[in-house]
Amino acid sequence: MSPPLPRRRLRGHGAVLFVGTLAGNLLGYLFFVVLSRTLSPQDLGAVGSLASLATIAAVPGLGIQLVAARWVAAPASDSAEVADGADAALAAGLRLALLLSAIALVLAPGAAYLLRVDVSAALAVAVAAAPITMTFAVQGLLQGRERFAALAIVAALVGVTRVVAAVIAAGAGLGPVAVMWLFAAGCAVTFVVAAALLRRDGQLPGPSAIRHAWGSSAARTIFRESATAVLPMSGLLVLSSVDMLLARHFLPADLSGGYAVGVLFEKVALWGPAFLATLYYPRMARQSDRPRAVRDALLLTAAVGVIGIVAAFLLGGPLVAVVGGAGYAALAPLAWLFTALGVALALVQVLVYADLAVGRHRAGAAVWLALGASAVVVAGRHDTITAVVTGVLGSILAVAIVSAALSRSPRRARGAPRG
């Protein structure tokens, strides 16, 4: 295991990780902006639905990233096989990548029918699932070793390759099928670069080492833990979108359109400080660093969130005008509420990561309870935008409090099985 970064250097690496993550997210939005210049609304909708499908397919990959990072950051000293955790993590990642792509290939015709897209475009997403998953596995090794500069490069490169794909497609006048195959090629390039960054540190296992680790108990355990990590990670994904789904279902069309503008404030408040959970995750996995790491991650996330809430409260009018236009001026007094909802989600993300850092899923289960509570509360009171956003916010704050209490319970003993 690599020595942890000194605390004074952690801040600098955090800034780099923030920039890389922000660049990747912004470039991800630019992907659609570029394509909107040449694709018809129907074709752009097809690309959007397929990109969303790729996001769903990536959830197991994020699970293996977090599990691999935990195994590297806090290896079980009583297990000889975990000494080769990188070999086992990549072997498990390869197994998961092949499984996901195989399942996606089988489901591609059905997905194409439901989304009303060409089967070839859906097959591109199925092929992309493999390099996406392997990239997550490599990111887990970089994260666990606290190689945050390299992690930032990979995060930014995800957006860069998508924009390059969009520019090529737009310049050549290509349609959704070609766009998605260029998207898949970009995913493969990202994996190659991520592996090269890992190799630069002399930490990339060779093919023979991965083959040797393929059937090891460590690889099987990492694979199993990654599969179970899908539950909390998918819960976070759904929880971050449930309010928009509820608003679309219960509110009149004009109000649901206004809610969609408010959600932009929520997303910025959620993804803005999200890098902090990634930054502190390896320390959350180490028993000696865990209490302070969880506290620091929560406090910094809350501090960034408070700044955002105050800014949205004071500048709601101008910000809404920039984001949605003058037609949504009535939404300005609610900008801070949407921001607060995003901050609450960011805090829940930290708590879920803190739980996963020690191989637990209780906070993830609480997330699914929050989903049910949000649906019940909003179903009972949904006459205004305010009613929907406050109903969901109350449910998420409740799960944050429960998750915080769970995170304070003693860590599992080091000798206990990881599975």
C-alpha positions as CSV (number, residue, x, y, z in Angstrom):
1,M,0.0,0.0,0.0
2,S,1.3,3.4,-0.9
3,P,1.8,5.9,1.9
4,P,-1.1,8.3,2.4
5,L,-0.7,11.9,1.2
6,P,0.2,14.4,3.9
7,R,-2.8,16.5,4.9
8,R,-1.2,19.7,3.6
9,R,-0.8,18.1,0.1
10,L,-4.4,16.7,0.2
11,R,-5.8,20.2,-0.3
12,G,-3.8,20.8,-3.4
13,H,-4.7,17.4,-4.9
14,G,-8.3,18.2,-4.0
15,A,-8.2,21.4,-6.0
16,V,-6.8,19.5,-9.0
17,L,-9.5,16.8,-8.6
18,F,-12.2,19.5,-8.5
19,V,-10.9,21.1,-11.7
20,G,-10.7,17.7,-13.5
21,T,-14.2,16.6,-12.4
22,L,-15.7,20.0,-13.2
23,A,-14.1,20.0,-16.7
24,G,-15.4,16.5,-17.3
25,N,-18.9,17.4,-16.3
26,L,-18.9,20.7,-18.3
27,L,-17.6,18.9,-21.4
28,G,-20.2,16.2,-21.0
29,Y,-22.9,18.9,-21.3
30,L,-21.0,20.4,-24.3
31,F,-21.3,17.0,-26.0
32,F,-25.0,17.7,-26.4
33,V,-24.6,21.4,-27.2
34,V,-22.3,20.5,-30.2
35,L,-24.7,17.8,-31.5
36,S,-27.7,20.0,-31.1
37,R,-26.3,22.2,-34.0
38,T,-26.6,19.4,-36.6
39,L,-28.9,16.7,-35.3
40,S,-32.7,17.0,-35.5
41,P,-34.6,17.0,-32.2
42,Q,-35.6,13.4,-32.8
43,D,-32.0,12.3,-33.4
44,L,-30.7,14.3,-30.5
45,G,-33.4,12.7,-28.3
46,A,-32.1,9.3,-29.5
47,V,-28.5,10.1,-28.5
48,G,-29.7,11.5,-25.2
49,S,-31.6,8.3,-24.3
50,L,-28.6,6.1,-25.4
51,A,-26.2,8.2,-23.3
52,S,-28.6,7.8,-20.3
53,L,-28.5,4.0,-21.0
54,A,-24.7,4.2,-20.8
55,T,-24.9,6.0,-17.5
56,I,-27.1,3.3,-16.1
57,A,-24.7,0.6,-17.4
58,A,-21.8,2.5,-15.7
59,V,-23.3,2.1,-12.1
60,P,-21.7,-1.4,-11.5
61,G,-18.4,0.1,-12.7
62,L,-18.6,2.8,-10.1
63,G,-19.2,0.1,-7.5
64,I,-16.0,-1.7,-8.5
65,Q,-14.1,1.6,-8.4
66,L,-15.1,2.1,-4.8
67,V,-14.4,-1.5,-3.8
68,A,-11.0,-1.5,-5.5
69,A,-10.1,1.8,-3.9
70,R,-11.0,0.4,-0.5
71,W,-8.9,-2.8,-1.0
72,V,-5.9,-0.7,-2.0
73,A,-6.3,2.0,0.6
74,A,-6.9,-0.4,3.5
75,P,-5.8,-3.9,2.6
76,A,-6.6,-6.7,5.0
77,S,-3.2,-7.5,6.6
78,D,-4.4,-11.0,7.5
79,S,-5.0,-12.0,3.9
80,A,-2.0,-12.9,1.7
81,E,-4.0,-12.7,-1.5
82,V,-5.0,-9.1,-0.9
83,A,-1.3,-8.1,-1.1
84,D,-1.9,-8.4,-4.8
85,G,-5.1,-6.4,-4.6
86,A,-4.4,-4.6,-7.9
87,D,-4.2,-7.9,-9.8
88,A,-7.4,-9.1,-8.1
89,A,-9.2,-5.8,-8.7
90,L,-8.4,-5.7,-12.5
91,A,-9.3,-9.4,-12.8
92,A,-12.7,-8.7,-11.1
93,G,-13.1,-5.6,-13.3
94,L,-12.5,-7.6,-16.4
95,R,-15.0,-10.3,-15.3
96,L,-17.6,-7.6,-14.6
97,A,-16.9,-5.8,-17.9
98,L,-17.3,-8.9,-19.9
99,L,-20.5,-9.8,-18.0
100,L,-22.1,-6.4,-18.5
101,S,-21.2,-6.2,-22.2
102,A,-22.6,-9.7,-22.7
103,I,-25.9,-8.8,-20.9
104,A,-26.1,-5.5,-22.8
105,L,-25.6,-7.2,-26.2
106,V,-28.5,-9.6,-25.4
107,L,-30.7,-6.7,-24.3
108,A,-29.7,-4.3,-27.1
109,P,-32.5,-5.3,-29.5
110,G,-35.2,-4.8,-26.8
111,A,-33.6,-1.5,-25.7
112,A,-33.6,-0.3,-29.2
113,Y,-37.3,-1.1,-29.6
114,L,-38.3,0.6,-26.4
115,L,-36.2,3.7,-27.1
116,R,-37.1,3.7,-30.8
117,V,-33.5,3.8,-32.0
118,D,-31.4,1.8,-34.4
119,V,-30.2,-1.5,-33.0
120,S,-26.6,-0.6,-34.2
121,A,-26.6,2.4,-31.9
122,A,-27.8,0.3,-28.9
123,L,-25.0,-2.3,-29.7
124,A,-22.5,0.6,-29.5
125,V,-23.6,1.2,-25.9
126,A,-23.2,-2.5,-25.2
127,V,-19.7,-2.5,-26.5
128,A,-18.8,0.6,-24.6
129,A,-19.9,-1.0,-21.3
130,A,-16.6,-3.0,-21.2
131,P,-14.1,-0.1,-21.5
132,I,-16.3,2.0,-19.2
133,T,-16.2,-0.7,-16.5
134,M,-12.4,-1.3,-16.9
135,T,-11.8,2.5,-16.6
136,F,-13.7,2.5,-13.3
137,A,-11.5,-0.4,-12.1
138,V,-8.3,1.5,-13.0
139,Q,-9.8,4.7,-11.4
140,G,-10.3,2.7,-8.2
141,L,-6.6,1.8,-8.0
142,L,-5.6,5.4,-8.6
143,Q,-8.1,6.6,-6.0
144,G,-7.0,4.0,-3.4
145,R,-3.4,5.1,-3.9
146,E,-4.5,8.8,-3.7
147,R,-3.2,9.5,-7.2
148,F,-5.7,12.3,-7.5
149,A,-3.9,14.2,-10.3
150,A,-4.1,11.1,-12.5
151,L,-7.7,10.6,-11.5
152,A,-8.5,14.2,-12.5
153,I,-6.9,13.6,-15.9
154,V,-9.1,10.6,-16.4
155,A,-12.2,12.5,-15.3
156,A,-11.5,15.3,-17.7
157,L,-10.6,12.9,-20.5
158,V,-14.1,11.4,-20.3
159,G,-15.6,14.7,-21.3
160,V,-12.8,15.4,-23.9
161,T,-13.4,12.2,-25.8
162,R,-17.1,12.8,-25.9
163,V,-16.7,16.4,-27.3
164,V,-14.2,15.1,-29.9
165,A,-16.8,12.5,-30.9
166,A,-19.5,15.1,-31.2
167,V,-17.2,17.5,-33.2
168,I,-16.3,14.7,-35.6
169,A,-20.0,13.6,-36.0
170,A,-21.2,17.2,-36.4
171,G,-18.4,18.1,-38.9
172,A,-19.2,15.0,-41.0
173,G,-22.9,15.3,-40.7
174,L,-23.2,11.9,-39.1
175,G,-26.3,10.5,-37.4
176,P,-27.0,8.8,-34.0
177,V,-25.5,5.4,-34.9
178,A,-22.1,6.9,-35.8
179,V,-22.3,9.2,-32.8
180,M,-22.7,6.3,-30.5
181,W,-19.9,4.3,-32.1
182,L,-17.6,7.3,-31.8
183,F,-18.8,7.5,-28.2
184,A,-17.7,3.9,-27.7
185,A,-14.3,4.6,-29.3
186,G,-13.8,7.5,-26.9
187,C,-14.5,5.2,-24.0
188,A,-11.8,2.8,-25.2
189,V,-9.3,5.7,-25.6
190,T,-10.1,6.8,-22.0
191,F,-9.4,3.3,-20.7
192,V,-6.1,3.1,-22.6
193,V,-5.0,6.5,-21.2
194,A,-6.1,5.5,-17.6
195,A,-4.1,2.3,-17.9
196,A,-1.1,4.2,-19.1
197,L,-1.3,6.6,-16.1
198,L,-1.4,3.5,-13.8
199,R,1.6,2.0,-15.7
200,R,3.5,5.2,-15.2
201,D,3.5,4.6,-11.5
202,G,4.7,1.0,-12.1
203,Q,1.4,-0.2,-10.7
204,L,-0.3,-1.8,-13.7
205,P,-0.3,-5.6,-13.5
206,G,0.6,-7.5,-16.6
207,P,-1.7,-9.9,-18.4
208,S,-0.1,-12.9,-16.8
209,A,-0.7,-11.4,-13.3
210,I,-4.3,-10.7,-14.1
211,R,-4.8,-14.3,-15.5
212,H,-3.2,-15.7,-12.3
213,A,-5.6,-13.6,-10.1
214,W,-8.7,-14.4,-12.2
215,G,-9.8,-17.3,-10.0
216,S,-8.4,-16.1,-6.7
217,S,-10.6,-15.7,-3.7
218,A,-9.7,-12.0,-3.6
219,A,-10.9,-11.4,-7.2
220,R,-14.2,-13.3,-6.4
221,T,-14.7,-11.3,-3.3
222,I,-14.1,-8.0,-5.0
223,F,-16.5,-9.0,-7.8
224,R,-19.2,-9.9,-5.2
225,E,-18.7,-6.7,-3.2
226,S,-18.9,-4.7,-6.4
227,A,-22.2,-6.3,-7.3
228,T,-23.6,-5.6,-3.9
229,A,-22.4,-2.0,-4.1
230,V,-24.8,-1.5,-7.0
231,L,-27.7,-1.2,-4.5
232,P,-26.5,2.0,-2.8
233,M,-25.0,3.5,-5.9
234,S,-28.1,3.0,-8.0
235,G,-30.1,4.3,-5.0
236,L,-28.1,7.6,-5.1
237,L,-28.6,7.8,-8.9
238,V,-32.4,7.5,-8.6
239,L,-32.6,9.7,-5.5
240,S,-30.9,12.5,-7.4
241,S,-33.6,12.3,-10.1
242,V,-36.7,11.3,-8.2
243,D,-37.9,14.9,-7.5
244,M,-38.0,15.7,-11.2
245,L,-39.9,12.5,-11.9
246,L,-42.4,13.2,-9.2
247,A,-42.8,16.8,-10.4
248,R,-43.4,15.6,-14.0
249,H,-46.0,13.2,-12.8
250,F,-47.9,15.4,-10.3
251,L,-47.5,19.0,-11.4
252,P,-49.2,20.7,-14.4
253,A,-47.0,20.8,-17.6
254,D,-46.1,24.5,-17.1
255,L,-45.0,24.0,-13.5
256,S,-43.0,20.9,-14.3
257,G,-41.2,22.9,-16.9
258,G,-40.3,25.5,-14.2
259,Y,-39.2,22.6,-11.9
260,A,-36.8,21.4,-14.6
261,V,-35.1,24.8,-14.5
262,G,-34.9,24.6,-10.7
263,V,-33.3,21.2,-10.9
264,L,-30.3,22.8,-12.6
265,F,-29.5,24.6,-9.3
266,E,-29.9,21.3,-7.5
267,K,-27.5,19.5,-9.9
268,V,-24.8,22.2,-9.5
269,A,-25.1,22.0,-5.7
270,L,-24.9,18.2,-5.8
271,W,-22.0,17.7,-8.3
272,G,-20.0,20.8,-7.3
273,P,-18.7,19.3,-4.0
274,A,-19.0,15.7,-5.1
275,F,-15.2,15.5,-5.5
276,L,-14.8,15.7,-1.7
277,A,-16.4,12.3,-1.3
278,T,-13.9,10.9,-3.8
279,L,-11.0,12.7,-2.2
280,Y,-11.6,11.5,1.3
281,Y,-12.8,8.0,0.5
282,P,-9.4,6.3,0.9
283,R,-9.0,7.9,4.3
284,M,-12.5,6.8,5.3
285,A,-11.4,3.2,4.6
286,R,-8.4,3.4,7.0
287,Q,-9.4,2.9,10.6
288,S,-6.9,5.4,11.9
289,D,-8.0,8.2,9.5
290,R,-11.7,7.4,9.3
291,P,-13.3,9.6,12.0
292,R,-11.5,12.7,10.9
293,A,-12.0,12.0,7.2
294,V,-15.7,11.5,7.5
295,R,-16.0,14.7,9.6
296,D,-13.8,16.8,7.3
297,A,-15.7,15.5,4.2
298,L,-19.1,16.4,5.7
299,L,-17.9,19.8,7.0
300,L,-16.3,20.8,3.8
301,T,-19.3,19.7,1.7
302,A,-21.7,21.6,4.1
303,A,-19.5,24.7,3.9
304,V,-19.5,24.7,0.1
305,G,-23.2,24.1,0.2
306,V,-23.9,27.0,2.6
307,I,-22.0,29.3,0.2
308,G,-24.1,28.0,-2.7
309,I,-27.4,28.4,-0.7
310,V,-26.6,32.0,0.3
311,A,-25.6,32.9,-3.3
312,A,-28.8,31.4,-4.6
313,F,-30.8,33.3,-2.0
314,L,-29.2,36.6,-2.7
315,L,-28.8,36.3,-6.5
316,G,-31.7,34.1,-7.3
317,G,-33.2,36.5,-9.8
318,P,-30.1,37.1,-12.0
319,L,-29.2,33.4,-11.8
320,V,-32.6,32.2,-12.9
321,A,-32.6,34.7,-15.8
322,V,-29.3,33.3,-17.0
323,V,-30.2,29.7,-16.6
324,G,-33.9,29.7,-17.7
325,G,-34.6,33.2,-19.1
326,A,-37.0,35.9,-18.1
327,G,-40.0,33.6,-18.5
328,Y,-39.0,31.8,-15.3
329,A,-38.6,34.8,-13.1
330,A,-41.2,33.5,-10.6
331,L,-38.8,30.7,-9.8
332,A,-36.2,33.1,-8.3
333,P,-37.4,32.9,-4.7
334,L,-37.1,29.1,-4.8
335,A,-33.5,28.9,-6.2
336,W,-32.1,28.6,-2.7
337,L,-34.5,25.7,-1.9
338,F,-33.4,23.8,-4.9
339,T,-29.8,24.5,-4.0
340,A,-30.4,23.2,-0.5
341,L,-31.9,20.0,-1.9
342,G,-28.7,19.5,-3.9
343,V,-26.5,20.1,-0.8
344,A,-28.6,17.5,1.1
345,L,-28.0,15.0,-1.7
346,A,-24.2,15.8,-1.6
347,L,-24.1,15.1,2.1
348,V,-26.0,11.8,1.7
349,Q,-23.4,10.9,-1.0
350,V,-20.6,11.5,1.5
351,L,-22.4,9.3,4.1
352,V,-23.0,6.5,1.6
353,Y,-19.4,6.6,0.5
354,A,-18.3,6.5,4.2
355,D,-20.4,3.3,4.6
356,L,-19.0,1.7,1.5
357,A,-15.5,2.5,2.7
358,V,-15.9,-0.1,5.4
359,G,-17.9,-2.5,3.3
360,R,-21.3,-1.6,4.7
361,H,-24.6,-0.8,3.0
362,R,-26.9,0.5,5.7
363,A,-26.8,4.1,4.4
364,G,-27.6,2.7,1.0
365,A,-30.6,1.0,2.4
366,A,-31.7,4.3,4.0
367,V,-31.4,5.9,0.6
368,W,-34.0,3.6,-0.8
369,L,-36.3,4.3,2.2
370,A,-35.9,8.0,1.4
371,L,-37.1,7.3,-2.1
372,G,-40.3,5.7,-0.8
373,A,-40.8,8.4,1.7
374,S,-40.4,11.1,-1.0
375,A,-43.0,9.4,-3.2
376,V,-45.5,9.1,-0.3
377,V,-45.0,12.7,0.9
378,V,-45.3,14.3,-2.6
379,A,-48.3,12.1,-3.4
380,G,-50.0,13.6,-0.5
381,R,-49.1,17.2,-1.2
382,H,-48.1,18.4,-4.6
383,D,-50.1,21.5,-5.5
384,T,-47.0,23.7,-6.0
385,I,-43.3,23.6,-6.9
386,T,-42.6,24.5,-3.3
387,A,-44.6,21.6,-2.0
388,V,-42.7,19.1,-4.2
389,V,-39.2,20.4,-3.4
390,T,-39.8,20.7,0.3
391,G,-41.4,17.3,0.5
392,V,-38.3,15.6,-1.1
393,L,-35.9,17.8,0.8
394,G,-37.5,16.8,4.2
395,S,-37.2,13.1,3.2
396,I,-33.5,13.5,2.2
397,L,-32.6,15.4,5.3
398,A,-34.2,12.6,7.4
399,V,-32.1,10.0,5.6
400,A,-29.0,12.2,6.1
401,I,-29.6,12.2,9.8
402,V,-30.1,8.5,9.9
403,S,-27.0,7.8,7.8
404,A,-24.9,10.1,9.9
405,A,-25.9,8.1,13.0
406,L,-25.1,4.9,11.3
407,S,-21.7,6.1,10.2
408,R,-20.8,6.7,13.9
409,S,-21.3,3.1,14.8
410,P,-18.1,1.0,15.3
411,R,-16.2,-0.2,12.2
412,R,-16.2,-3.9,11.4
413,A,-13.3,-5.7,13.0
414,R,-10.2,-6.1,10.7
415,G,-10.3,-9.8,11.0
416,A,-13.9,-10.0,9.9
417,P,-14.7,-11.2,6.4
418,R,-15.0,-8.5,3.8
419,G,-17.9,-10.1,2.0
